[in-house]
Amino acid sequence: MNDETAIDAAEILGADRSLLIVEDDKPFLTRLARAMEGRGFVVDTAESVEEAVGKVKASAPAYAVVDMRLGDGNGLDVVVAIREKRDDARTIILTGYGNIATAVTAVKLGAIDYLSSPPTRTTCSPR
């Protein structure tokens, strides 16, 4: 990151650039974490609801990207935990199983946006 990019990131993200990414697809989690670090975030990761909620209780992030469906539960539980600890956090739900009802629920629980993720190899049908 050059000096100009660092200044822009600081102005946009604010002083607290903590980001929690909650995703159970390890390769995608790793790629997303690296990409966000390159954009000025201080990234922490979790691969389950339980791990994420534990991290939120210890130190709630300013930003979060949370997968909706995780191996041990629903990512909305992480959104609720973040909102309880830090009402100024900006959380985005990421899912490959998007629909209007869950998008509305996510926003009501405190998410600022709801994005459909691209299908992964494990969710794509064979050619």
Secondary structure, 3 states (H helix, E strand, C coil): CCHHHHHHHHHHHCCCCEEEEECCCHHHHHHHHHHHHCCCCEEEEECCHHHHHHHHHHCCCCEEEEECEECCEECHHHHHHHHHHCCCCEEEEEECCCCHHHHHHHHHCCEEEEEECCCCCCCCCCC
